Amino acid sequence: MLQFSTAGESHGPALIALLSGLPAGLPVDFEFVQRELLRRQLGFGRGARQRIERDTAEFLGGVYHGKTIGAPVAVRIENRDWSNWQMALPVEATPANDAQKRPLTAPRPGHADLAGALKFNFHDARFVLERASARETAARVAAGALAKLLLREFGVEVLSHVVQIGAARLGREGLSRATEWSAIQSVCDNLESPLRCIEPNTEQAMKAEIEQALRAGNSVGGVFEVVAHHVPPGLGSHAQWNEKLDGMLAQAIMSIQSTKAVEIGSGFNGASQHGSAVQDEIQYDRERRRFTRSSNRAGGVEGGISNGEDVVVCGYMKPISTLRTPLESADLGSKEAVRAAYERSDVCVVPAGGIIGESMVALVLAGAFLVKFGGDSLAETRRNFEGYQRQLDQF
Ligand SMILES: Cc1cc2nc3c(=O)[nH]c(=O)nc-3n(C[C@H](O)[C@H](O)[C@H](O)COP(=O)(O)O)c2cc1C
């Protein structure tokens, strides 16, 4: 079973990703992991923090001579900003540093501040926001990069693009699935494309939405779409609620900070259509010896099982809650009405959300892949995968 967890706070010394269950013998492309971390840091609308950090993955265990050894993989990502915070957030109790604490007592509506302070009995939400912060997602992306490397061995590729920022939305009329996929590949390869929108005019409109929010001291949300290409049919299961691939994907995407809705395929639109306009009719390609569909409204999952089409998942991100013109709040100590706290902040995080979404989808797919094909070594996983391909050929 592939399992992963993270540790570390936004302004603490470092973040940690722990990933166990990868088969032994998986080559680790360190440059690829590094590039994934960089991709998360890019985007239009990010705050000053990204100029401080140079996220670098330091492998602490589970990888030797460039390959996994079947042991848990531990990755450390240093927080360069820690040097500005170690007096405020010392690991050891140092009363001398009390004066340097940076308490947050005016909870921000929409952040974890108030709910977390009540839960953990803090009258200062600092420790809550430190862990709730999406800085944690750097560790997810490191783990996700390893999941992508496993999937890549079997031809599966996971990418994302931005389909909406504020009111600016990508129009998709007349775009074939193949054209879209190659457009997504080219925006993902181009690190200069700040929003990873596949249509240049829409990208300009998206930028304008972000600039307008920035000028107004506000924030803006949007939608990213993750597409997993060449996913074999048969991942996940219809048999139990917690084995359903769509359920696992939804949970993984929903867990991304500020994501408030998840859509698989054309799920939202489908709710207002008739059945004949929503299901994807089935054909058989005799040359490839595979069943195919001319449409993919299901987003590659039927009955909780991947059906061989691209897996398509959207994350709907709300505008982030730290605002330069803050909303009303109540002080955690005095209970008096105050304006919510402001800390250096992003304005729009949807492009980064897409990269984190890729990581979460890759982790879910890699997990479901290992449940189906197993294998303690990559060679064993490959044998099982190839046996299944033969079964599909002869079906
Ligand atoms: C990549 C990324 C960066 C974020 N940056 C900020 C930020 O700078 N300021 C902020 O208030 N929220 C930011 N958020 C959102 C908060 O982390 C999130 O709203 C908060 O943890 C509460 O969780 P919830 O919105 O999922 O309920 C960011 C989210 C993501 C995915």
PDBQT file of the ligand as one rigid body, heavy atoms in Angstrom, charges set to zero:
ROOT
HETATM    1  C1  LIG A 401      -0.614  27.065  -3.121  1.00  0.00    +0.000 C 
HETATM    2  C2  LIG A 401      -1.477  27.726  -2.089  1.00  0.00    +0.000 A 
HETATM    3  C3  LIG A 401      -1.046  28.912  -1.517  1.00  0.00    +0.000 A 
HETATM    4  C4  LIG A 401      -1.829  29.559  -0.573  1.00  0.00    +0.000 A 
HETATM    5  N1  LIG A 401      -1.410  30.754  -0.077  1.00  0.00    +0.000 NA
HETATM    6  C5  LIG A 401      -2.205  31.415   0.798  1.00  0.00    +0.000 A 
HETATM    7  C6  LIG A 401      -1.816  32.702   1.283  1.00  0.00    +0.000 A 
HETATM    8  O1  LIG A 401      -0.783  33.246   0.907  1.00  0.00    +0.000 OA
HETATM    9  N2  LIG A 401      -2.656  33.312   2.157  1.00  0.00    +0.000 N 
HETATM   10  C7  LIG A 401      -3.833  32.752   2.570  1.00  0.00    +0.000 A 
HETATM   11  O2  LIG A 401      -4.553  33.321   3.352  1.00  0.00    +0.000 OA
HETATM   12  N3  LIG A 401      -4.206  31.534   2.132  1.00  0.00    +0.000 NA
HETATM   13  C8  LIG A 401      -3.438  30.854   1.262  1.00  0.00    +0.000 A 
HETATM   14  N4  LIG A 401      -3.838  29.641   0.803  1.00  0.00    +0.000 N 
HETATM   15  C9  LIG A 401      -5.097  29.058   1.290  1.00  0.00    +0.000 C 
HETATM   16  C10 LIG A 401      -5.050  28.628   2.742  1.00  0.00    +0.000 C 
HETATM   17  O3  LIG A 401      -3.960  27.743   2.976  1.00  0.00    +0.000 OA
HETATM   18  C11 LIG A 401      -6.384  27.943   3.120  1.00  0.00    +0.000 C 
HETATM   19  O4  LIG A 401      -7.448  28.775   2.764  1.00  0.00    +0.000 OA
HETATM   20  C12 LIG A 401      -6.438  27.683   4.615  1.00  0.00    +0.000 C 
HETATM   21  O5  LIG A 401      -5.475  26.721   4.958  1.00  0.00    +0.000 OA
HETATM   22  C13 LIG A 401      -7.810  27.220   5.081  1.00  0.00    +0.000 C 
HETATM   23  O6  LIG A 401      -8.189  26.035   4.464  1.00  0.00    +0.000 OA
HETATM   24  P1  LIG A 401      -9.474  25.915   3.538  1.00  0.00    +0.000 P 
HETATM   25  O7  LIG A 401      -9.538  27.156   2.704  1.00  0.00    +0.000 OA
HETATM   26  O8  LIG A 401      -9.231  24.704   2.704  1.00  0.00    +0.000 OA
HETATM   27  O9  LIG A 401     -10.698  25.786   4.402  1.00  0.00    +0.000 OA
HETATM   28  C14 LIG A 401      -3.080  28.979  -0.154  1.00  0.00    +0.000 A 
HETATM   29  C15 LIG A 401      -3.495  27.778  -0.734  1.00  0.00    +0.000 A 
HETATM   30  C16 LIG A 401      -2.722  27.153  -1.701  1.00  0.00    +0.000 A 
HETATM   31  C17 LIG A 401      -3.199  25.875  -2.315  1.00  0.00    +0.000 C 
ENDROOT
TORSDOF 0
